[in-house]
Amino acid sequence: QHHVMLAVGEGGGFLYDPAFDAWTSAAPNQDRQAASLNVLGNGKVLAAGGGAPTSTAEVFDPQSGQWSPVASMTVPRSNHGAATLANGTILVVSEAGVPSEIYDAAANSWTTVLPAPIQPHRWGQVLRLGTGKVLAPGVDTSPDPDTEVFDPVSSSWATVGTNEVRQGGTLTLLQTGEALHA
């Protein structure tokens, strides 16, 4: 059974059930405006950061319909990007010079990724490619908004070109393997 989750700040958000074409309220959670929301390898949903910003995180269990607190990130974040890696862990990326972090649900722990990216990556504009690498375009508030790619195998960042991400834009993986930014 597949559902769509819409998290909307304090209150828990809503679940959409396509089989019944209906929305239902989700259990209450912490204020998660401007948080990341990603499906973990175990099918649960990680909500990280958001709000003022915060370093807290919690997991939504679709089986029980409840939120549970999990280990906090080492850095408070809001308006950050996050991507589910091929192994089911979550990469969280935000400001230039601030190390990214990877959340492992099995260990309930965050691992710092060094070195830090050189560009700010915000507004959810982080995308796992078919290669398993993660594309993270720079933002238009940067003087030189280079796009970076994170390689989870080598745990390293590489600059691959320039493409400005504007607030409110989208980044989508096409069936061809290319990434569309609009």
Buried (B, 14 or more C-beta within 10 A) or exposed (E): EEBEBEBEBEBBBBBBEEEEEEBEEBBEBBBBEBBBBBBBBEEBBBBBBBBEBBBBBBBBBBEEEBBEEBBBBEBBBBBBBBBBBBEBBBBBBBBBEBBBBBBBBEEEEBBEBEEBBBBBBBBBBBBBBEEEBBBBBBBEEBEEBBBBBBEBEEEEBEBBEEBBBBEEBEBEBEEEEEBEBE
